[in-house]
């Protein structure tokens, strides 16, 4: 039987199912004596402490596998255990209704899950899974119940569950989980995000069509690309998907061969593909995939998962290691970019109605000169070990750039006094990610050594669309004519001033954008390590002259859908690893 679901994570899985039993709690609703209240509160607080410790441990373990960005999902779980509304609901049930701690927790979970499920917002509905996950963890400790165990790592399987919490997913061994099928959840669920990070195919949203007729041991085919699940597949279906899976694996192997090849179009146009990283571990993967240096080092992740700000020496050692590992290739280090959706546990940001337009990025650095100067000093010291560059985020005025550079000069003077080496001619650039920066790009180009276009925020600010808001996420169009005009204006100003301009947002890792970069004259792109080989392959199979002609037509179109469709058709016509190896690969 073929069933249509939601494509949560791409890939193909063929194998036998293991059905994860639902953990349903049936607790006696018995009253307790008022003299036992103190004991129940102590049990509750001990359960919370143990749950927090466990979540921190899982988070750190998971971070080693997929990096800090995806593992930050567990920060949301810790926040639930500290949420005053959730905790007050539990305490109120214990205190006013004289119920045991586990009963109070169960009732609080049910209350909030029901409330979230009634909302139309799919994103908020999926957050109900996080509340269940945290609540079940707390219940487990209050009741002394064991974890639901997964199969031993001897036989690969496809995991089937009504819903899968991030905690459960973090315990999986990706080597033995072929695929995942969940009855509820969608693309924005934390489990889907984590499955994509782990490279496990996932299809969700099957509750209406599937129910749970699948049993452990049943044969399944999971098509994560198209959101399809085949239960009890016939021989032809298995053979067809086996062939597709083998092609997929072959394609990955073919792409890996390109790691040592330069990104050059068929008619000789060269693109330099660097990588965005958050850690040394990500750098290792990027270099394995042939990255030409680091186009964006997100330093804020050095500041996370700790209780205090990192000192100068600690930062210096990390920056120096990255500079040494890149062996002379450019390393662009972005200064601290917190605020908006990125917070630090030990640094209290003000409550804001709209934090994305508030106290964040360079605004915090200029306000907290002590923190900014410490970071700049560490970066300067690391510049003696390699080709290091400094980049300021969210610059919107010439004054901000001038103030930042004045603090940089102070850091240089301090190092001179200390007799420590640094690159006195270090290049200093800025992120172009707000419309104001585009409109005064000619003025900023007189003060900066280079521009890097952060398309994620630029698109968001140009279109006034929060892409994490499920109600309007469909309006987030990177190929909107206004965005393309912003790109052209930025590049024109940079080229007139004779400075380099690169792209480090998600558009850089989208193969469909290659014609735009070739036409605009952008030759430096920075993207996630996972995108490098795919983009390089597309460059190798592209003729720059044809791509530029296509892009020129795109700049005359009036709607996002027309532009995107045209770029998609051109991209599809460029071939795949199966039919073209790339004439420049040899």
C-alpha positions in Angstrom: 0.0 0.0 0.0 1.3 3.4 -1.0 0.7 6.2 1.5 1.3 10.0 1.1 2.8 11.9 4.0 5.1 14.9 4.5 8.7 14.8 3.3 10.5 15.6 6.6 14.1 14.5 5.6 15.3 13.3 2.2 16.6 9.9 1.3 15.4 6.4 0.7 15.1 3.5 3.2 14.2 -0.1 2.6 13.9 -2.5 5.5 11.9 -4.0 8.4 9.9 -1.9 10.8 10.4 -1.5 14.5 7.3 0.0 16.0 8.1 2.2 19.1 5.3 1.7 21.6 3.5 4.8 22.8 4.2 5.7 26.4 0.8 6.2 27.9 0.5 7.0 31.6 -2.4 5.7 33.7 -1.9 7.3 37.1 -4.3 6.9 40.1 -5.9 10.2 41.0 -5.5 9.8 44.7 -5.4 12.6 47.2 -2.6 13.0 49.8 -2.4 14.4 53.2 -1.4 18.1 53.6 1.6 17.1 55.7 3.1 15.4 52.7 3.1 18.6 50.6 6.7 19.4 51.4 7.8 15.9 50.5 6.0 16.1 47.1 7.6 19.4 46.3 11.0 18.0 47.1 10.3 15.0 44.8 9.3 17.4 42.1 12.4 19.6 42.4 14.7 16.5 42.5 13.0 15.2 39.4 13.5 18.6 37.7 17.2 18.7 38.7 17.8 15.1 37.4 15.9 15.9 34.1 18.0 19.0 33.5 21.2 17.1 34.1 20.0 14.4 31.7 19.0 16.9 29.0 22.4 18.6 29.3 24.2 15.3 28.9 22.1 14.4 25.8 22.7 17.8 24.3 26.4 17.5 24.7 26.5 14.0 23.2 24.3 15.1 20.3 26.4 18.2 19.6 29.4 15.9 19.0 27.4 14.3 16.1 25.7 17.2 14.4 27.3 20.3 15.8 26.0 23.1 18.1 23.3 24.6 16.0 21.1 21.5 15.8 21.8 20.4 19.3 20.5 23.8 20.6 17.1 22.2 20.2 17.5 20.9 23.7 17.8 24.5 25.0 14.1 24.7 24.3 13.6 21.6 26.6 15.6 23.1 29.4 13.6 26.3 29.0 10.3 24.4 29.5 11.6 23.1 32.9 12.3 26.7 33.8 9.2 28.2 32.4 7.2 29.8 35.2 3.8 29.2 33.6 4.4 25.5 33.2 6.0 25.1 36.7 3.3 27.2 38.4 0.6 25.0 36.9 2.3 21.9 38.4 2.9 23.5 41.8 -0.7 24.8 41.8 -2.2 21.3 41.3 0.0 19.9 44.1 -0.8 22.7 46.5 -4.5 23.3 45.9 -5.7 19.8 44.9 -3.3 17.8 47.2 -2.3 15.6 44.2 1.0 13.7 43.9 3.8 15.3 41.9 3.5 12.8 39.0 -0.2 13.3 38.8 0.3 17.1 38.8 2.9 16.8 36.0 0.6 14.6 33.9 -2.3 17.0 34.2 -0.1 20.0 33.4 1.2 18.2 30.3 -2.3 17.3 29.1 -3.5 20.9 29.7 -0.8 22.6 27.7 -0.7 19.9 24.9 -4.5 20.2 24.5 -4.2 24.0 24.4 -1.4 23.9 21.7 -3.3 21.3 19.6 -6.3 23.7 19.4 -4.2 26.4 17.7 -4.2 26.7 14.0 -0.4 27.4 13.9 1.4 24.2 12.8 4.6 25.4 14.4 2.9 25.8 17.8 1.2 22.4 17.5 4.6 20.8 17.0 5.9 22.5 20.1 3.4 20.3 22.0 5.7 17.4 21.2 8.5 19.2 23.1 6.3 19.6 26.1 5.3 15.9 26.1 9.0 15.0 25.7 10.1 17.1 28.7 7.0 16.1 30.8 7.6 12.3 30.1 11.2 12.7 31.1 10.1 14.3 34.4 7.4 11.6 34.9 10.0 8.9 34.3 12.2 10.1 37.1 9.2 10.7 39.5 8.0 7.1 38.9 11.3 5.5 38.6 10.2 4.1 35.2 12.8 2.7 32.7 13.4 4.1 29.2 11.6 2.5 26.3 14.5 0.6 24.7 15.2 0.4 21.0 16.4 -2.7 19.2 20.0 -3.7 19.8 22.4 -2.5 17.2 22.6 -5.8 15.3 20.0 -5.4 12.6 19.2 -2.1 10.8 15.6 -1.1 11.0 13.0 1.6 10.0 11.7 3.2 13.2 7.9 3.7 13.2 6.2 5.8 16.0 3.2 7.9 16.6 5.5 10.7 17.4 9.2 10.8 18.0 10.7 13.2 20.5 14.1 14.9 20.1 15.3 13.0 23.2 14.4 9.6 21.7 16.0 10.6 18.4 19.2 11.7 20.1 19.6 8.1 21.5 19.4 6.5 18.0 22.5 5.2 16.3 22.3 6.6 12.8 24.3 3.6 11.5 21.4 1.3 12.3 18.4 3.4 11.7 17.6 3.2 8.0 14.6 5.6 8.1 11.9 7.0 10.3 8.1 7.1 9.9 5.9 9.2 12.3 2.2 9.6 12.4 2.2 13.2 13.5 4.7 16.1 13.0 5.8 18.1 10.0 8.8 19.8 8.3 9.4 22.2 11.2 9.3 19.7 14.0 12.5 19.4 16.0 12.6 15.7 15.1 12.6 16.5 11.4 15.3 19.1 11.8 17.4 16.5 13.7 16.7 13.7 11.2 18.0 16.0 8.4 21.1 16.8 10.4 21.7 13.0 10.9 21.0 12.2 7.3 18.1 9.8 8.2 15.2 9.7 5.7 11.9 10.7 7.5 8.3 10.8 6.5 5.7 12.2 8.9 2.0 13.2 9.0 0.6 9.8 8.3 -2.0 9.6 11.2 -5.1 10.1 9.0 -4.1 7.5 6.4 -2.0 5.0 8.3 -3.3 4.8 11.9 -0.9 2.1 13.2 -1.5 -1.1 11.3 2.2 -1.5 10.9 3.8 -4.1 13.2 7.4 -4.8 14.1 9.0 -6.9 11.4 6.8 -5.6 8.5 8.6 -4.6 5.4 8.6 -0.9 4.5 9.9 1.4 1.8 10.4 5.1 2.9 10.8 7.7 0.2 11.8 10.8 2.2 12.2 12.9 -1.0 8.6 12.7 -2.0 7.0 11.9 1.4 5.9 8.4 0.5 5.7 5.2 2.6 5.0 1.8 1.1 3.7 -0.9 3.5 4.2 -4.5 2.4 5.8 -3.4 -0.9 5.7 -5.8 -3.8 8.9 -7.0 -5.5 8.8 -4.4 -8.3 8.6 -1.5 -5.8 11.5 -2.9 -3.7 13.6 -3.3 -6.9 12.8 0.2 -8.2 13.6 1.9 -4.9 16.7 -0.3 -4.4 17.9 1.0 -7.8 17.1 4.6 -6.8 18.9 4.2 -3.4 22.0 2.7 -5.2 22.0 5.7 -7.6 21.8 8.0 -4.6 24.8 6.4 -3.0 26.7 6.3 -6.3 25.9 10.0 -6.7 27.4 10.8 -3.3 30.5 8.8 -4.1 30.9 10.6 -7.5 30.5 14.0 -5.8 33.2 13.2 -3.2 35.7 12.7 -6.1 35.2 16.4 -6.9 36.6 17.5 -3.5 40.0 18.1 -5.0 38.7 19.8 -8.2 38.3 23.5 -8.7 34.9 25.0 -9.3 35.3 26.1 -13.0 32.5 26.4 -15.5 32.7 24.7 -18.9 33.9 27.9 -20.5 36.5 28.8 -17.8 34.8 31.0 -15.2 36.1 30.2 -11.7 34.1 30.3 -8.5 35.7 30.0 -5.1 33.6 27.9 -2.8 34.3 28.4 0.9 32.4 27.1 3.9 30.3 28.5 6.8 31.3 26.9 10.0 30.5 27.1 13.7 33.2 24.8 15.1 36.5 23.1 14.3 34.6 19.9 13.7 32.6 21.5 10.9 35.8 22.9 9.4 37.2 19.3 9.2 34.1 18.3 7.2 34.3 21.4 5.0 38.0 20.7 4.2 37.2 17.1 3.4 34.6 18.4 0.9 37.2 20.7 -0.7 36.3 24.1 0.8 38.5 26.9 -0.2 38.8 28.4 3.2 36.1 29.8 5.6 33.8 32.5 4.3 31.9 32.7 7.6 33.0 31.6 11.1 30.0 32.0 13.4 31.8 32.8 16.6 28.6 33.1 18.7 28.7 29.3 19.2 31.9 29.7 21.2 29.8 31.7 23.7 27.0 29.1 24.0 26.7 26.1 26.2 28.7 27.7 29.1 28.2 29.9 32.1 30.6 32.8 31.4 32.0 34.7 28.4 35.0 33.0 26.8 38.3 34.8 27.6 40.8 36.2 25.1 43.2 33.2 25.4 40.4 30.6 24.9 39.1 32.4 21.8 42.6 32.9 20.4 43.4 29.2 20.5 40.3 28.3 18.6 40.8 31.0 16.0 44.5 30.1 15.6 43.6 26.5 15.1 41.2 27.3 12.3 43.7 29.6 10.7 46.4 26.9 10.8 44.0 24.1 9.5 43.1 26.2 6.4 46.8 26.5 5.5 46.8 30.0 4.1 43.3 30.0 2.7 41.1 33.0 3.8 39.3 32.7 7.1 36.6 35.3 7.7 35.7 35.5 11.4 32.4 37.2 12.1 32.3 39.0 15.5 29.7 38.1 18.0 26.2 37.9 16.5 23.7 37.3 19.3 20.2 38.6 19.8 17.1 37.9 17.7 16.8 34.1 18.0 20.2 33.6 19.6 20.6 34.0 23.3 23.2 33.2 26.0 22.1 31.7 29.3 24.4 34.0 31.3 23.8 37.2 29.4 20.3 38.7 30.0 18.9 40.4 26.9 16.0 42.9 27.3 12.5 41.8 26.7 11.6 43.1 23.3 8.5 43.2 21.1 10.6 42.6 18.1 14.1 41.3 18.9 15.1 40.9 15.3 14.9 44.7 15.0 16.3 45.3 18.5 19.4 44.9 20.6 21.6 42.5 18.7 24.8 41.8 16.7 27.0 44.9 16.3 24.7 46.9 18.5 25.6 44.8 21.5 29.3 44.8 20.6 29.4 48.6 20.5 27.4 48.8 23.7 29.7 46.2 25.5 33.0 47.5 24.4 34.8 45.3 26.9 33.5 42.1 25.3 34.0 43.4 21.8 37.6 44.4 22.4 38.4 41.0 24.0 37.2 39.2 20.9 38.9 41.6 18.5 42.2 41.1 20.4 41.9 37.3 20.1 41.2 37.5 16.4 44.1 39.9 15.8 46.5 37.5 17.6 45.2 34.6 15.5 45.9 36.6 12.3 49.6 36.0 12.9 49.0 32.3 12.1 47.1 32.6 8.8 45.0 34.6 6.4 42.5 35.9 8.9 39.9 38.6 8.2 37.4 40.3 10.5 33.7 40.9 9.6 31.1 42.9 11.5 27.5 41.8 11.4 24.3 43.9 10.9 26.0 47.1 10.0 23.4 49.7 9.0 25.4 53.0 9.1 28.8 54.4 8.5 29.0 55.5 12.1 28.8 51.9 13.3 31.6 50.8 11.1 33.8 53.7 12.2 33.1 53.0 15.9 33.9 49.4 15.4 37.2 50.2 13.7 38.1 52.6 16.4 37.8 49.8 19.0 39.9 47.6 16.6 42.6 50.2 16.6 42.6 50.3 20.4 43.0 46.5 20.4 46.0 46.8 18.0 47.6 49.4 20.3 47.2 47.1 23.3 48.9 44.3 21.4 51.8 46.6 20.4 52.3 47.4 24.1 52.3 43.7 25.0 54.7 42.9 22.2 52.4 40.3 20.6 52.3 39.7 16.9 49.3 40.3 14.6 48.6 41.2 10.9 48.7 45.0 10.9 47.1 45.0 7.5 44.2 42.7 8.4 41.2 43.1 6.1 38.0 44.3 7.8 34.6 43.7 6.1 30.9 43.9 6.9 27.8 41.8 6.4 25.3 43.3 4.0 22.0 42.1 5.5 19.8 45.1 6.1 18.3 47.4 3.4 20.0 50.5 4.9 23.4 48.9 4.2 22.4 48.3 0.6 21.2 51.9 0.1 24.5 53.3 1.4 26.7 50.6 0.1 28.8 53.1 -1.9 29.6 55.0 1.4 30.3 51.8 3.3 32.6 50.6 0.5 34.8 53.6 1.2 35.4 52.3 4.8 35.3 48.5 4.3 37.8 46.1 2.7 35.1 43.7 1.5 31.3 43.0 1.6 29.7 39.6 2.4 26.0 39.4 1.6 24.0 37.6 4.3 20.9 36.6 2.2 19.0 35.0 5.0 18.5 38.3 6.9 18.5 40.4 3.8 15.5 38.6 2.3 13.7 38.7 5.7 14.2 42.5 6.1 13.6 43.4 2.5 10.3 41.5 2.4 9.3 42.1 6.1 8.8 38.4 6.4 9.8 36.2 9.4 10.5 32.9 7.8 10.0 31.1 11.1 6.4 32.4 11.3 4.3 29.6 9.8 1.5 32.0 8.9 3.7 34.0 6.5 6.7 31.7 5.7 5.3 31.1 2.2 5.9 34.8 1.5 9.7 34.4 2.1 11.0 34.5 -1.5 14.8 34.7 -2.0 14.1 35.3 -5.7 11.8 38.2 -5.2 12.6 41.0 -7.8 13.3 43.3 -4.9 15.9 41.0 -3.5 17.6 40.7 -6.9 17.7 44.4 -7.2 19.3 44.6 -3.7 21.9 42.1 -4.8 22.8 44.1 -7.9 23.0 47.4 -6.1 25.4 45.9 -3.5 27.6 44.4 -6.1 27.7 47.5 -8.2 28.8 49.6 -5.3 31.5 47.1 -4.3 32.9 46.8 -7.8 32.9 50.6 -8.3 34.9 50.9 -5.1 37.2 48.1 -6.1 36.5 45.8 -3.1 35.5 42.1 -3.1 32.0 41.0 -2.5 30.9 37.4 -1.5 27.6 35.7 -0.5 27.4 33.6 2.7 23.6 33.1 3.1 21.5 30.1 2.1 21.3 31.4 -1.5 25.0 30.7 -1.9 24.3 27.0 -1.4 21.4 26.9 -3.8 22.5 25.6 -7.2 19.7 27.6 -8.9 21.4 30.8 -7.9 24.6 30.1 -9.9 23.5 32.1 -13.0 22.8 35.1 -10.8 26.4 35.1 -9.3 28.0 34.6 -12.7 26.0 37.5 -14.2 26.6 39.8 -11.2 30.3 39.1 -11.2 30.3 37.4 -7.7 33.1 34.8 -7.6 33.2 34.0 -3.9 30.5 31.9 -2.2 30.4 30.4 1.3 28.0 27.7 2.3 27.4 24.8 4.6 29.9 21.9 4.3 27.1 19.6 3.0 26.4 21.9 0.1 29.9 22.3 -1.3 30.1 19.2 -3.6 26.6 19.6 -4.9 27.2 23.3 -5.9 30.6 22.4 -7.3 29.1 19.7 -9.5 26.6 22.2 -10.8 29.3 24.8 -11.6 31.3 22.2 -13.5 28.3 21.3 -15.7 27.4 25.0 -16.3 28.4 27.2 -19.3 28.9 30.7 -17.9 27.7 32.4 -21.1 24.4 30.5 -21.1 24.0 31.1 -17.4 24.5 34.8 -17.7 22.0 35.1 -20.5 19.5 33.3 -18.3 20.2 35.6 -15.4 19.8 38.7 -17.5 16.3 37.5 -18.4 15.5 36.8 -14.7 16.4 40.4 -13.9 13.6 41.6 -16.3 10.9 39.3 -14.8 8.2 40.7 -12.5 7.3 37.9 -10.1 9.2 35.6 -7.7 7.5 32.5 -9.2 8.6 33.4 -12.8 12.2 33.9 -11.7 12.3 30.8 -9.6 10.8 28.7 -12.3 13.2 29.9 -15.0 16.2 29.2 -12.7 14.9 25.8 -11.9 14.5 24.8 -15.5 18.0 26.0 -16.3 19.3 24.1 -13.3 17.5 20.9 -14.3 19.0 21.1 -17.8 22.5 21.2 -16.4 22.6 17.5 -15.8 23.4 15.3 -12.8 26.3 13.1 -11.6 24.6 10.2 -13.3 24.8 11.6 -16.8 27.7 14.1 -16.7 30.9 13.8 -14.8 31.9 17.4 -15.5 34.3 18.3 -18.3 36.6 20.1 -15.9 36.9 17.2 -13.4 39.9 15.6 -14.9 
